[in-house]
Amino acid sequence: MKGTSVGSKRICYFDQGSIEETVLEWDPPRTMRLAIDRTNMPGRHWLEFNGAEYDLHGDATGTTITRVTTIRSNLRPAWYWARFEVWGVASEHEYLFSDLAQRFSERK
């Protein structure tokens, strides 16, 4: 990540591509909202990720992270493809949260 404020750029590298983002909102350690500017991930020509929001809520037992992903679909008919799009977003969330869990367990 380059910078620590609104307007900062962030690039996430994966095994099969990358995602370039711009920070739209940043209120550490509670909220980060991103615009997804560019991606070259496989299969993303049919499902575009436009934005991502992270909200963190801490309590005595730990921290809950919520992610909301904004997408745009290029598939028709929408009613047919909606369940596959939900699966695609859910698999992305599962990947991200699994990676976070692994990183935090390695720190202990």
Helices and strands as residue ranges (DSSP letters): E 9-14, E 17-27, E 31-39, E 47-59, E 62-73, H 78-107
